Amino acid sequence: MAQPRDAEEQRINRIFGSYLYIFPSLLVFTGIVRTLYTAYRSHHLPRTDPESRTPNRRVYPPSALSSLFSRYIKYPALFGNRHSQPIGWYTFPTRLEALLVGIYWFINISFLFVKHGNADNGIDGSKILADRAGVLSLWNMPIFFLLAGRNDFLVWLTGWSYGTFHVFHKWVARVSALMGMVHSVAYAVYMYQIGDEARRWNPAYWWNGVSAMIVMGLILVLAIFPFRKKAYEFFLITHIIGVMVFLIFLYHHLKLSATRMYNPWLWACIAMWAFDRFTRLLRILILNYGAFSRNPQNHHLARAKFVKGTDVIQLTVYPSAEDVNYFPGAHYFVFLTGTWRFWESHPFTAAAWRPSGPMMPAYNAADIHKIKRSLSGSLKNSGRELEIKCLIEGAYGVNHPLHLYETVVLIAGGVGITTILPYLCDYMERARGSERRTMTQRLVFLWTAKEEELVENLVSKRFPRGCLTRRDISMQLYVTKMKPGQTEFLPGVKYKRPDIGEILRAEQARLVGKMSILSCGPSVLVDIVRTAVVDCLDKDRKHIEYFEESY
């Protein structure tokens, strides 16, 4: 009777493993519906009058339930006012992300213990628990492999940020590791209970499983925030090598099992990893095909220089392709093939794209310390613009639908301006002429930076012409660090820290229609903006949507 009972337990385990995918599928379906609705609204924009203060659609105030949800669940940080800033060794998700993660963990733990009615004694119970935990661990693996890649197609389908998917990637991986640990411990107990019978088992089967579990634990330990922050390249290399070693051990563990029915989930993980790597290689070849030509004249160079008076590096890239799929908020990865650290990829946000060049000026915003480590010595020693060989990969990111809101508030800190500035240019392009392709009637542009030279450089060279004098655009520029004895100041610039809460409350008071807020900058700034948005939601029932990009 043991074999039929084992077969029945395996069938039940596979059913519960499949049920794991219901909740994530519902979340993805919700995101797809939201994306389709946004696309429909974008293609059916009502005619707008830039001089009118009345929205061109009927806007009802949000329901009390919707306001409470946004105020207490959707936007607040999980603990206090720190979301992007770490608390100790960890950066915590938002309350909404934590709630969704908690539900998913509850489902996993519930499935681990329900319907164990075929256990006749403690020995059977240990084996059934071990098998159930092993199935749940394995069924979770394709999810966190999918969410780990740069080319996660769920980002395109749902419009959610990479940051959101990385939160789910980490927590799904952790629950998978927890189930793997339960699987290992429960089987150890089972082998102790059966005594001499355990000697008939293949030792390689046991040790491959134990080794896979140990490697998975090491991967999780080396992925904690201090390692990622202080030694990112070490984290990345150990992460990639660790995952490869883990998959090898897991492959041999499953290969020696009594059944091969679990192999498809392992191959699904390998296929997702291979798809991401192949797509990244394809992106590099498409954007940089001239770099692989035998003709040296086709080899394009990037130009790097310090913005005078700052530690900010401006990088101007000349890719081979005429179309780099540029959009507001797009970011790319650059490989400095002319340096000995050619394998490192540095993320940067493109501030502009001129296809007639082609040319892509950018200020590295996401990982400036790494690119400085590779370039700053050469740049400072030369004291001039430096030409370097490079390859780019992209575009990645999300184009937030800010044009569907009557009021748009853009908030940038430091080199976060590279993410925010393209949205200003996009608004001015959409608002040009009689056929306006935007519902936005008022745009507030707030930029705060330490260095006066950075503000002067970008305002004079990168800001769209006429943006400083338009009545529908409120330009608010702040410099937070004055030079000793400074007597000359930039016109239109305030030399102080902005009161972001007061600015948002003022815009909320005059709001007619819906308002979107996008912030990008250091973790301290985006946490201040998030807190101010939550406070605004507590004051009045108005439609406010918050988008965040941090570095």
Backbone torsions as a table, in degrees:
resi	resn	phi	psi	omega
1	MET	NA	-10.8	-175.0
2	ALA	-67.1	-40.3	-176.5
3	GLN	-67.0	-47.1	176.1
4	PRO	-59.2	-38.0	179.9
5	ARG	-67.0	-41.3	176.7
6	ASP	-62.5	-40.7	179.2
7	ALA	-63.3	-39.2	178.6
8	GLU	-66.2	-41.2	178.9
9	GLU	-64.8	-39.5	177.7
10	GLN	-64.1	-38.5	177.9
11	ARG	-64.1	-43.8	179.5
12	ILE	-64.9	-40.2	179.3
13	ASN	-61.3	-42.9	179.5
14	ARG	-65.7	-34.3	177.3
15	ILE	-64.0	-47.3	-179.8
16	PHE	-66.6	-36.0	175.4
17	GLY	-60.7	-41.0	178.5
18	SER	-67.8	-35.5	178.9
19	TYR	-63.1	-23.1	178.1
20	LEU	-57.9	-30.2	-173.8
21	TYR	-80.5	-7.5	-177.0
22	ILE	-66.9	-49.6	-177.2
23	PHE	-63.5	-49.7	176.1
24	PRO	-60.0	-35.2	179.4
25	SER	-64.7	-38.2	178.0
26	LEU	-65.4	-39.6	178.2
27	LEU	-64.1	-44.6	179.8
28	VAL	-64.9	-40.1	178.5
29	PHE	-61.4	-40.8	177.2
30	THR	-61.1	-42.6	178.9
31	GLY	-65.6	-38.5	179.1
32	ILE	-65.7	-42.4	177.5
33	VAL	-60.7	-42.1	178.4
34	ARG	-62.4	-42.0	179.1
35	THR	-63.3	-44.0	179.8
36	LEU	-64.9	-39.3	178.8
37	TYR	-65.9	-40.9	177.4
38	THR	-62.9	-42.4	178.7
39	ALA	-63.9	-39.0	178.4
40	TYR	-63.3	-45.0	179.5
41	ARG	-64.6	-36.3	180.0
42	SER	-66.1	-32.1	-178.9
43	HIS	-90.0	-4.0	179.1
44	HIS	-131.3	52.6	179.1
45	LEU	-73.1	134.4	174.6
46	PRO	-73.0	157.9	175.8
47	ARG	-65.5	139.3	-177.3
48	THR	-121.5	150.0	176.8
49	ASP	-112.3	112.0	-176.1
50	PRO	-63.6	-20.4	-179.4
51	GLU	-89.0	-9.9	-174.8
52	SER	-88.5	146.5	174.1
53	ARG	-100.2	4.3	-179.1
54	THR	-99.8	130.3	179.5
55	PRO	-66.6	149.4	-177.1
56	ASN	-88.6	27.2	174.9
57	ARG	-155.1	161.1	177.8
58	ARG	-81.1	118.0	-177.2
59	VAL	-114.3	115.2	177.0
60	TYR	-92.4	147.5	177.1
61	PRO	-64.7	149.4	179.2
62	PRO	-63.9	151.8	179.0
63	SER	-66.7	161.1	178.7
64	ALA	-61.0	-37.8	179.9
65	LEU	-66.8	-41.3	178.4
66	SER	-63.8	-41.2	179.2
67	SER	-64.5	-41.9	179.0
68	LEU	-65.3	-38.6	179.2
69	PHE	-63.5	-46.1	179.4
70	SER	-65.7	-39.6	-175.4
71	ARG	-70.4	-40.7	-171.3
72	TYR	-109.8	-15.4	-175.7
73	ILE	-121.5	-52.0	-167.6
74	LYS	-69.0	-46.7	-169.9
75	TYR	-105.8	-28.1	-174.0
76	PRO	-66.9	153.6	170.6
77	ALA	-67.7	156.3	-177.6
78	LEU	-64.5	-43.3	179.3
79	PHE	-126.8	121.9	176.3
80	GLY	60.7	-135.1	-177.2
81	ASN	-116.1	19.3	-175.8
82	ARG	-113.9	112.1	175.0
83	HIS	-117.2	-58.0	177.4
84	SER	-74.8	-30.4	176.6
85	GLN	-78.3	137.5	179.5
86	PRO	-72.8	149.4	169.2
87	ILE	-108.8	104.7	-172.5
88	GLY	70.5	-121.1	-178.2
89	TRP	-99.8	12.9	-171.3
90	TYR	-142.6	143.1	170.1
91	THR	-102.7	123.5	-173.5
92	PHE	-91.2	149.4	177.4
93	PRO	-72.7	173.6	173.7
94	THR	-71.7	171.5	-179.7
95	ARG	-64.4	-39.0	179.6
96	LEU	-65.4	-45.4	177.5
97	GLU	-61.5	-42.4	179.2
98	ALA	-64.0	-38.3	178.7
99	LEU	-63.5	-45.7	-179.9
100	LEU	-65.8	-41.0	176.9
101	VAL	-63.2	-42.1	179.4
102	GLY	-61.9	-40.9	177.7
103	ILE	-62.4	-43.2	-178.6
104	TYR	-65.7	-40.1	176.5
105	TRP	-65.0	-40.4	178.8
106	PHE	-61.1	-41.0	177.8
107	ILE	-61.8	-45.4	179.7
108	ASN	-60.6	-48.0	-177.6
109	ILE	-67.8	-36.8	177.4
110	SER	-63.7	-44.9	-180.0
111	PHE	-64.7	-24.0	-179.4
112	LEU	-67.7	-31.1	-170.7
113	PHE	-111.6	-15.3	-175.6
114	VAL	-80.3	154.0	174.5
115	LYS	52.9	66.4	171.8
116	HIS	-116.3	42.5	-172.6
117	GLY	-73.2	-12.9	-176.8
118	ASN	-89.2	3.0	-179.7
119	ALA	-80.4	118.3	180.0
120	ASP	-86.1	-23.5	-178.0
121	ASN	-154.7	-177.6	-178.8
122	GLY	-64.5	-31.8	-180.0
123	ILE	-65.6	-47.0	177.6
124	ASP	-61.9	-38.3	-179.2
125	GLY	-62.3	-39.6	178.9
126	SER	-63.4	-43.8	-178.8
127	LYS	-67.9	-41.3	-179.4
128	ILE	-65.0	-42.0	177.8
129	LEU	-63.1	-41.7	-179.9
130	ALA	-63.4	-44.5	179.9
131	ASP	-64.8	-42.1	179.8
132	ARG	-62.4	-44.9	-179.5
133	ALA	-63.8	-39.4	179.0
134	GLY	-63.0	-41.5	178.5
135	VAL	-65.1	-45.3	-179.9
136	LEU	-62.7	-39.9	177.8
137	SER	-61.9	-45.6	-177.3
138	LEU	-68.9	-38.2	-179.0
139	TRP	-69.5	-25.7	177.7
140	ASN	-75.2	-24.3	-171.8
141	MET	-60.8	-46.3	178.9
142	PRO	-59.1	-28.8	-179.8
143	ILE	-67.3	-51.1	-175.8
144	PHE	-75.4	-21.8	171.8
145	PHE	-68.6	-41.1	178.2
146	LEU	-63.0	-42.7	-175.4
147	LEU	-75.6	-9.1	-176.6
148	ALA	-86.1	-21.8	-170.7
149	GLY	-80.7	154.8	173.9
150	ARG	-67.1	-31.8	-176.3
151	ASN	-99.5	41.2	176.2
152	ASP	-67.9	111.6	-176.1
153	PHE	-68.8	-14.4	177.3
154	LEU	-66.8	-27.9	175.9
155	VAL	-62.0	-42.4	-179.0
156	TRP	-71.0	-36.6	-176.3
157	LEU	-74.0	-36.6	-172.8
158	THR	-102.2	-24.6	-175.1
159	GLY	78.2	5.2	176.3
160	TRP	-77.8	155.2	-174.4
161	SER	-77.0	161.5	174.6
162	TYR	-61.6	-34.6	179.5
163	GLY	-59.9	-41.3	178.6
164	THR	-63.7	-44.3	-179.7
165	PHE	-68.9	-30.1	177.5
166	HIS	-69.9	-32.6	173.8
167	VAL	-60.0	-48.7	179.5
168	PHE	-65.9	-36.8	177.4
169	HIS	-56.8	-47.4	-176.8
170	LYS	-65.1	-43.6	-174.1
171	TRP	-78.7	-30.0	173.0
172	VAL	-68.4	-39.2	176.1
173	ALA	-62.2	-38.2	-179.3
174	ARG	-69.2	-40.5	178.8
175	VAL	-70.3	-32.0	174.6
176	SER	-64.2	-42.1	177.5
177	ALA	-65.1	-39.3	177.9
178	LEU	-61.3	-44.9	178.5
179	MET	-64.9	-36.7	176.3
180	GLY	-64.0	-36.9	178.2
181	MET	-67.0	-43.9	177.0
182	VAL	-60.7	-41.8	177.7
183	HIS	-57.7	-46.0	-178.1
184	SER	-67.6	-47.1	-177.7
185	VAL	-66.1	-43.8	-179.3
186	ALA	-63.3	-37.8	177.5
187	TYR	-71.4	-33.3	175.3
188	ALA	-62.9	-42.8	176.6
189	VAL	-63.0	-42.9	-179.4
190	TYR	-62.1	-42.9	-179.8
191	MET	-67.2	-33.6	175.3
192	TYR	-66.6	-38.1	-177.3
193	GLN	-69.7	-35.8	-177.4
194	ILE	-84.1	-9.3	172.2
195	GLY	65.2	-124.5	-174.5
196	ASP	-63.9	-22.2	179.0
197	GLU	-60.7	-28.9	-176.8
198	ALA	-65.4	-21.2	-178.5
199	ARG	-68.3	-18.0	178.8
200	ARG	-76.8	-11.9	-179.5
201	TRP	-75.2	150.1	177.7
202	ASN	-71.8	119.1	-179.1
203	PRO	-59.4	-32.4	-179.8
204	ALA	-63.5	-35.8	177.8
205	TYR	-61.0	-45.3	-179.4
206	TRP	-67.1	-48.8	-173.7
207	TRP	-71.7	-30.7	173.8
208	ASN	-65.1	-39.3	177.4
209	GLY	-65.7	-44.6	178.4
210	VAL	-63.0	-42.3	179.9
211	SER	-63.6	-41.3	177.7
212	ALA	-61.0	-40.1	-179.4
213	MET	-68.2	-40.2	178.9
214	ILE	-63.9	-43.6	179.7
215	VAL	-63.7	-40.3	178.7
216	MET	-62.9	-39.4	176.9
217	GLY	-63.4	-41.4	178.0
218	LEU	-63.9	-39.6	178.1
219	ILE	-59.0	-44.1	-179.0
220	LEU	-66.7	-39.6	-179.6
221	VAL	-65.9	-43.3	-177.8
222	LEU	-76.6	-3.5	179.0
223	ALA	-99.5	5.3	179.6
224	ILE	-68.9	161.7	-169.9
225	PHE	-54.7	-44.5	-178.0
226	PRO	-58.3	-39.6	179.3
227	PHE	-67.6	-42.2	-179.5
228	ARG	-67.3	-34.1	-176.7
229	LYS	-79.3	-45.1	-172.7
230	LYS	-90.5	-28.6	-176.4
231	ALA	-141.6	67.9	-173.4
232	TYR	-63.0	-41.6	-178.6
233	GLU	-64.2	-37.2	175.9
234	PHE	-63.4	-45.7	177.3
235	PHE	-58.7	-45.7	-176.0
236	LEU	-64.8	-45.6	-179.2
237	ILE	-64.5	-46.7	179.4
238	THR	-65.3	-32.3	178.8
239	HIS	-65.7	-48.2	-177.8
240	ILE	-66.8	-49.3	-179.4
241	ILE	-64.5	-41.0	179.8
242	GLY	-61.4	-42.3	179.1
243	VAL	-65.1	-40.2	178.7
244	MET	-63.5	-44.4	178.6
245	VAL	-64.8	-41.2	178.5
246	PHE	-59.4	-45.0	-179.3
247	LEU	-65.4	-35.5	178.2
248	ILE	-64.9	-48.3	178.0
249	PHE	-61.8	-41.6	-178.9
250	LEU	-66.3	-37.9	177.9
251	TYR	-59.4	-47.6	-179.3
252	HIS	-69.4	-32.2	176.9
253	HIS	-64.4	-47.3	-179.9
254	LEU	-71.1	-33.2	-180.0
255	LYS	-61.4	-34.0	-177.6
256	LEU	-91.9	1.4	-179.9
257	SER	-73.7	167.4	-177.3
258	ALA	-68.5	-22.8	-179.1
259	THR	-133.0	151.4	178.6
260	ARG	-101.2	13.3	-173.1
261	MET	-69.6	-14.5	-176.7
262	TYR	-95.2	-6.0	-178.1
263	ASN	-60.2	-36.4	-178.8
264	PRO	-56.4	-31.5	-179.2
265	TRP	-72.2	-34.1	175.9
266	LEU	-67.1	-44.8	-179.7
267	TRP	-67.5	-28.8	175.7
268	ALA	-64.0	-39.5	177.7
269	CYS	-64.5	-44.9	179.8
270	ILE	-63.5	-39.8	-179.9
271	ALA	-64.3	-39.8	179.3
272	MET	-66.6	-41.3	177.9
273	TRP	-64.0	-43.3	-179.4
274	ALA	-66.6	-38.7	178.3
275	PHE	-61.2	-43.9	-179.0
276	ASP	-64.1	-44.2	-178.9
277	ARG	-66.8	-41.4	179.3
278	PHE	-64.7	-42.0	-180.0
279	THR	-65.5	-38.3	177.4
280	ARG	-63.9	-42.4	177.6
281	LEU	-63.3	-40.6	179.4
282	LEU	-63.8	-40.8	177.9
283	ARG	-61.6	-41.8	179.7
284	ILE	-63.5	-43.7	-179.0
285	LEU	-65.0	-39.6	-178.1
286	ILE	-67.2	-43.6	-175.5
287	LEU	-81.7	-18.0	-172.2
288	ASN	-131.1	31.2	-174.6
289	TYR	-60.2	-29.5	179.3
290	GLY	-65.7	-27.4	-178.4
291	ALA	-68.9	-18.5	-179.2
292	PHE	-99.3	7.2	179.4
293	SER	-77.7	153.6	177.0
294	ARG	-75.5	-18.7	-179.7
295	ASN	-82.4	114.7	-178.2
296	PRO	-60.5	-24.0	-179.9
297	GLN	-67.2	-21.7	179.2
298	ASN	-86.7	-5.5	-179.4
299	HIS	-80.7	112.9	-176.3
300	HIS	-85.2	150.9	178.6
301	LEU	-118.3	151.2	172.0
302	ALA	-99.9	154.3	178.6
303	ARG	-115.8	126.7	-178.2
304	ALA	-121.0	140.5	176.2
305	LYS	-157.2	154.3	173.4
306	PHE	-77.8	138.7	168.0
307	VAL	-70.6	124.0	-172.2
308	LYS	-51.6	129.8	177.1
309	GLY	83.6	5.8	-178.0
310	THR	-134.5	174.3	172.7
311	ASP	-102.0	16.8	-178.3
312	VAL	-89.3	131.4	178.9
313	ILE	-99.2	124.5	173.2
314	GLN	-94.8	127.1	-179.1
315	LEU	-118.3	122.5	177.4
316	THR	-110.5	117.3	-173.3
317	VAL	-106.3	142.0	178.8
318	TYR	-119.5	80.4	-178.9
319	PRO	-71.3	162.6	-179.4
320	SER	-73.2	-35.1	-173.6
321	ALA	-75.7	144.4	175.5
322	GLU	-76.7	-26.0	-179.3
323	ASP	-122.4	116.3	-179.6
324	VAL	-107.1	16.9	179.1
325	ASN	57.7	42.6	-178.1
326	TYR	-74.7	141.1	174.0
327	PHE	-153.5	160.7	178.4
328	PRO	-57.1	129.4	-179.2
329	GLY	90.3	-1.4	-178.5
330	ALA	-68.4	137.6	172.8
331	HIS	-126.4	155.9	-175.2
332	TYR	-130.6	165.7	173.6
333	PHE	-115.6	132.0	-178.6
334	VAL	-112.3	133.3	175.7
335	PHE	-106.4	119.6	-178.8
336	LEU	-86.0	84.1	-175.2
337	THR	-71.0	-12.7	178.9
338	GLY	-87.2	0.6	178.5
339	THR	-113.7	167.0	-178.6
340	TRP	-73.6	-15.3	176.4
341	ARG	-97.5	49.1	-172.1
342	PHE	-66.1	-18.9	-176.4
343	TRP	-81.4	-15.3	-177.8
344	GLU	-74.2	138.8	176.0
345	SER	-112.8	126.7	-175.3
346	HIS	-108.8	119.0	179.3
347	PRO	-74.4	137.6	174.0
348	PHE	-146.4	151.5	179.3
349	THR	-98.7	131.2	-179.3
350	ALA	-78.4	123.1	178.9
351	ALA	-78.5	-25.0	-178.8
352	ALA	-164.5	165.0	177.1
353	TRP	-144.7	124.5	178.0
354	ARG	-118.6	99.1	-173.9
355	PRO	-65.4	-19.9	-180.0
356	SER	-67.8	-19.4	-178.5
357	GLY	-72.3	-68.5	-7.9
358	PRO	-79.6	156.5	-179.2
359	MET	-150.0	140.8	-178.8
360	MET	-132.9	89.1	176.9
361	PRO	-73.9	137.8	-178.0
362	ALA	-150.3	149.1	172.9
363	TYR	-113.3	121.5	-175.1
364	ASN	-63.8	120.1	-174.3
365	ALA	-113.5	-28.4	-170.2
366	ALA	-89.9	-29.6	-173.2
367	ASP	-149.3	54.1	-170.0
368	ILE	-66.5	-26.4	-178.0
369	HIS	-67.2	-31.0	179.8
370	LYS	-74.5	-43.8	-178.4
371	ILE	-69.3	-30.4	176.2
372	LYS	-67.8	-35.9	179.4
373	ARG	-62.1	-33.6	-178.7
374	SER	-85.4	-27.3	-170.3
375	LEU	-117.2	-28.5	-167.4
376	SER	-61.9	-37.1	179.1
377	GLY	-61.5	-46.2	179.8
378	SER	-64.8	-41.2	-177.7
379	LEU	-66.5	-44.9	-177.4
380	LYS	-69.6	-34.9	179.1
381	ASN	-69.8	-36.8	-178.9
382	SER	-79.8	-32.1	-179.2
383	GLY	68.9	16.3	-178.7
384	ARG	-145.7	-177.1	177.4
385	GLU	-67.6	137.7	-175.7
386	LEU	-115.3	131.3	175.6
387	GLU	-94.4	130.5	-178.1
388	ILE	-135.0	152.2	173.8
389	LYS	-82.8	137.9	-179.5
390	CYS	-156.0	163.1	170.8
391	LEU	-126.0	149.0	177.3
392	ILE	-121.5	154.2	179.7
393	GLU	-134.4	131.9	179.7
394	GLY	161.5	-167.9	3.2
395	ALA	-92.9	150.3	176.2
396	TYR	-122.5	170.2	177.0
397	GLY	112.6	-176.4	-176.8
398	VAL	-128.2	133.7	175.6
399	ASN	-94.6	102.8	-176.4
400	HIS	-70.3	136.2	-175.5
401	PRO	-78.8	61.6	-176.8
402	LEU	-68.5	-22.4	-177.0
403	HIS	-70.8	-3.5	179.7
404	LEU	-95.5	10.6	-178.5
405	TYR	-121.8	143.5	-177.9
406	GLU	-68.2	-36.6	177.5
407	THR	-121.8	133.2	178.8
408	VAL	-124.4	129.5	176.9
409	VAL	-116.3	118.6	179.3
410	LEU	-108.3	124.0	-176.9
411	ILE	-125.7	122.3	-178.9
412	ALA	-125.1	145.5	174.0
413	GLY	-123.7	123.4	178.4
414	GLY	60.2	-131.6	-178.8
415	VAL	-77.5	3.1	169.1
416	GLY	-63.2	-9.5	176.8
417	ILE	-60.2	-26.8	-178.5
418	THR	-65.4	-27.8	175.6
419	THR	-82.0	-36.4	-173.0
420	ILE	-81.8	-39.7	-174.7
421	LEU	-57.0	-41.8	179.1
422	PRO	-60.4	-27.9	177.3
423	TYR	-70.6	-33.9	173.7
424	LEU	-63.9	-46.1	178.5
425	CYS	-62.7	-38.1	179.6
426	ASP	-64.8	-40.5	178.8
427	TYR	-63.5	-44.7	-178.5
428	MET	-65.6	-33.4	176.9
429	GLU	-69.8	-41.8	-179.7
430	ARG	-69.1	-32.7	-176.5
431	ALA	-85.9	0.9	-177.3
432	ARG	-75.0	137.7	174.1
433	GLY	79.0	-173.4	-176.6
434	SER	-78.6	-29.4	-179.7
435	GLU	-91.8	83.8	-179.6
436	ARG	-73.0	131.8	179.3
437	ARG	-106.0	37.6	178.8
438	THR	-150.8	149.8	174.5
439	MET	-92.6	-4.5	-176.4
440	THR	-71.2	129.2	177.7
441	GLN	-112.4	-16.7	178.3
442	ARG	-144.6	133.4	177.9
443	LEU	-127.6	127.9	177.2
444	VAL	-108.1	123.4	-178.1
445	PHE	-115.7	112.4	-177.7
446	LEU	-119.3	123.3	178.4
447	TRP	-132.0	127.0	177.0
448	THR	-121.2	132.4	-177.7
449	ALA	-143.4	154.2	177.9
450	LYS	-75.4	-41.9	-171.3
451	GLU	-94.3	125.1	175.9
452	GLU	-62.9	-35.7	-177.7
453	GLU	-64.3	-35.2	178.9
454	LEU	-65.9	-42.4	178.3
455	VAL	-63.9	-45.3	-179.2
456	GLU	-62.8	-41.2	-178.8
457	ASN	-63.5	-49.0	-175.4
458	LEU	-74.1	-37.5	179.7
459	VAL	-62.5	-40.2	-176.8
460	SER	-80.4	-27.3	-171.9
461	LYS	-112.5	-26.2	-171.5
462	ARG	-118.4	-21.8	-178.8
463	PHE	-70.8	140.7	178.8
464	PRO	-63.9	144.2	-176.6
465	ARG	-63.7	132.8	176.5
466	GLY	89.5	-3.5	-176.0
467	CYS	-69.8	-25.7	-177.3
468	LEU	-76.7	-15.8	-174.6
469	THR	-115.4	-0.7	-178.2
470	ARG	-74.5	143.6	-179.1
471	ARG	-76.3	-25.4	-178.8
472	ASP	-87.5	1.2	178.4
473	ILE	-122.5	124.7	175.3
474	SER	-102.4	106.4	-178.9
475	MET	-92.6	121.4	-179.7
476	GLN	-127.3	105.9	-176.5
477	LEU	-111.7	133.8	-175.7
478	TYR	-130.3	137.4	170.3
479	VAL	-115.8	124.2	-172.2
480	THR	-97.0	-5.5	-177.3
481	LYS	-131.1	113.2	178.6
482	MET	-95.4	149.6	177.2
483	LYS	-79.3	148.5	177.6
484	PRO	-59.1	128.3	178.3
485	GLY	71.2	18.9	-177.7
486	GLN	-66.7	132.4	-179.5
487	THR	-121.0	-18.8	178.7
488	GLU	-106.7	137.9	-175.6
489	PHE	-131.8	152.7	177.7
490	LEU	-72.9	136.3	178.8
491	PRO	-66.9	139.6	177.7
492	GLY	78.3	6.1	-178.9
493	VAL	-111.6	135.0	177.5
494	LYS	-98.9	132.4	-176.3
495	TYR	-99.8	76.7	179.1
496	LYS	-170.4	176.5	175.4
497	ARG	-87.2	135.9	-179.9
498	PRO	-74.6	146.4	172.0
499	ASP	-90.9	89.8	-172.9
500	ILE	-64.5	-37.7	178.0
501	GLY	-60.0	-44.4	179.7
502	GLU	-65.9	-39.1	-180.0
503	ILE	-64.4	-44.1	-179.6
504	LEU	-68.0	-37.8	177.9
505	ARG	-64.9	-37.5	177.7
506	ALA	-64.8	-41.0	178.4
507	GLU	-69.1	-34.1	177.0
508	GLN	-66.0	-38.2	-178.5
509	ALA	-65.6	-34.4	-178.5
510	ARG	-95.8	3.1	-174.3
511	LEU	-66.0	131.1	170.6
512	VAL	-126.1	112.4	-175.8
513	GLY	104.1	-137.4	-177.5
514	LYS	-118.2	151.7	-177.9
515	MET	-126.2	136.6	172.9
516	SER	-116.8	145.0	-179.4
517	ILE	-127.2	126.7	177.1
518	LEU	-122.5	128.1	178.1
519	SER	-126.4	147.4	174.6
520	CYS	-149.7	130.2	-179.2
521	GLY	167.3	-165.1	177.7
522	PRO	-60.0	158.7	-176.5
523	SER	-59.2	-34.0	179.3
524	VAL	-63.0	-44.4	-177.6
525	LEU	-65.8	-48.8	-175.9
526	VAL	-66.9	-28.7	174.6
527	ASP	-69.7	-36.5	175.7
528	ILE	-63.4	-43.5	179.7
529	VAL	-64.1	-44.1	179.7
530	ARG	-59.1	-44.6	179.0
531	THR	-62.9	-40.4	179.3
532	ALA	-65.9	-37.7	177.9
533	VAL	-63.3	-44.6	178.8
534	VAL	-61.6	-40.6	177.9
535	ASP	-63.5	-39.0	177.7
536	CYS	-63.3	-38.9	179.1
537	LEU	-65.3	-24.1	179.4
538	ASP	-81.0	-17.9	-175.4
539	LYS	-86.0	-39.4	-170.1
540	ASP	-152.4	151.1	178.7
541	ARG	-90.5	88.2	176.3
542	LYS	-133.7	157.0	-178.4
543	HIS	-75.6	111.7	177.6
544	ILE	-130.9	125.9	178.7
545	GLU	-116.8	135.0	-176.8
546	TYR	-117.7	130.6	175.3
547	PHE	-121.7	144.8	-174.3
548	GLU	-137.6	135.7	170.2
549	GLU	-130.1	127.6	-179.0
550	SER	-128.2	164.4	176.8
551	TYR	-140.4	NA	NA
